[in-house]
Amino acid sequence: MAASLCGYTPVIEGTSDKPEGVFARAGDTSKQMALGFRHKIDFNDGIKRALDYLNKVMKLKTA
């Protein structure tokens, strides 16, 4: 997602000749949800906002 927002389209190649790690790593969010935590920003918008922020900060540092 971040790559496409930056205009970059990487070529992804499999590495079946190398050892594999865990296919998916994700936490169990049921406890957070039980405590009332809910996301306010959807994932795609969060990535875009983070990239916009970094772009702004980097421009300030180089100016």
Sequence and secondary structure as in RCSB ss.txt:
>XXXX:A:sequence
MAASLCGYTPVIEGTSDKPEGVFARAGDTSKQMALGFRHKIDFNDGIKRALDYLNKVMKLKTA
>XXXX:A:secstr
 HHHHTT        TTS    S      HHHHHTT   SS HHHHHHHHHHHHHHHHHHHH 
